[in-house]
Amino acid sequence: MEVSSFEMENALVVLRRNGPAQAAAVFHFGDAPATLPCPSVGRWGKVLDSSDARWGGPGGAAPERPDRAGGSFGALRPHSFLLLTKSGKENR
């Protein structure tokens, strides 16, 4: 497990690996939108965005597939949580 803090953005990323598969929990505690780097390259997929309307939020800002080329999770809404996974199969 790997934990990264981003003090300027008021965010925390918890990365968990199981072989080539990975999961990232992204916690954003800030009052303004933020963009955080992906902890590793590859094809990440969004599993949950707490700011989505179905959870009572204003609508998710993070893309379904974060930007591989730019190396970021995309826009994070204030006071939100993201859960992303990556199978690792695309890196074999």
C-alpha positions, 0 to 999 in steps of 0.5 A, a space after each residue: 500500500 502506498 499513501 501520498 498526500 497533496 497538501 496544496 490541494 488538500 488531498 490524499 491518495 491511497 494506492 493498493 496493489 495486488 499483482 498487476 491490479 491496482 486500486 486508488 482511493 482519492 480523497 479531496 478535502 479542499 474547498 476548490 476543484 483540484 487536479 492530482 497526478 495518477 500514481 502510475 501509468 496505465 488504463 484507470 477506470 472510475 468506479 465511484 465518484 461521490 460528487 455524482 448526482 446519484 449520490 446527491 452531489 452536483 455532478 462528477 467532474 472526473 472522467 470515466 477513464 482518466 487522462 493517460 497522456 496527461 497523467 492526472 485523475 482529471 478534475 476533482 470536485 471539492 469535498 469529494 472521493 474517487 475510487 479507481 481501478 486498473 487491471 494491469 492487463 494492458 501493461 503486459 
